[in-house]
Amino acid sequence: MIKPIFLLNLCRGWYRYLVLVLLLASVCAVDAQDKSTRTSRQPVLVDAIVAVVNTDVITMKELNDRLQIIEQRMRRQNMQVPPRDVLQKQLLERLIVNRAQMQLARESGVRVDDAMLDRAVARIAEQNNVTVQTLRDQLERDGVSFARFREEIREEITLQRLREREVDNKLQITESEIDSFLASSATRSSESQEELNIAQILVRVPENASAQQVADRKKRAEQVIEQLKSGGEFAKVAASFSDAGDALTGGELGWRSPSRLPQLFVEAVEKLRDGEVAPLVRSANGFHVLKLVGRRALGGSKVAATNLVQQTRARHILIKVNQIVSAAEARRKLVELKSRLDNDAAKFEDLARLYSNDGSASKGGDLGWIYPGDTVPEFERAMNALKRGEVSQPIESPFGYHLIEVLERKTEELSRERQRLVARQALREQKLEEAYEDWLRQLRDRAYVEYRLDDLMR
């Protein structure tokens, strides 16, 4: 006789077997359906690797996100946008160089921790007279992720600290160079100097390049000149061809006195009229295509033949232009503040403490005694045109927009130490950009780079 417990176990065994069979049948049916669906559906590329840089990768999404931002910015600045494939390759090269720098920063111990980043973001919010939460809300309304914004700020600070460590702090100016600079200044008369605005397109030549590589790069630079002669817009051609860091912003170096430009550039544009392009210039970094955007009078030598100089004590209110505050908004705010000053509705120092976006705010905007050459040319020119006690209209500079008030003026003899200090600073400005470009070239040449963009485009 079969025991009941045995029958129960037997039934349970068959039941498990039946469930297993049904489950397998169901899985097979679903799998067959999936296969049928896959055969009728084209694969969708979600993301892909467009370049390998040493041990890191750059993805298509990352490239396209940056590309969209660059195209929007160029259109806002009324710049002609190059063909998308050309701009894409240029931007990819920028991302490669940035990635190589970030890798070196990690290896060198250059870090921006969360606490430092929090302080930087707080300063940005404070400079825009908003809270961090308001800043976050504004960014997200504009479609910008706050987390992405923070990481871009972190990268920007990291790259600046890396540059200071690897280039700025290592740049040497010898005493003999200062002597030569002062001697050459003394041979010039005290006539007014001029400022130059030069735009450049750099076709970089790799370190230890072969004769064929040099010839190829020179041919590329000559093609650039031909495009410009054929009517090509300089900013668009720069965005398409230049290897310089300012390629995607038009290539302009901004207004500078000749003493603060590479001598090679000054000599190349010496006989040009505004808007003309110089013959090809060769430097240690490669081939430069230079355009003289304009000239204007400076109104006095930075290191004059006479030792008497005029000093000015001034104060200002600075509104910085950034992702949150546009140039138009900064200017409008200062027009409003000037109206309050003109109507005696407020004191300058009080408004500076409330609204100025720099370290002088706590001192009511007071900048102390300013020597010629201590400030950027735009600021100095506007300040020199003011009478004592007069407040300027909003003035644009590389830092943003300023209201300037002159408090006092005096003339005194420029000490020998001050002369050498001014000369040293001028020489640093002459050499710094070239040294930075040379450092970037060496870093790029040492990096292992594997391109995959062309494969994806096929």
Disulfide bonds with the S-S distance in Angstrom:
none
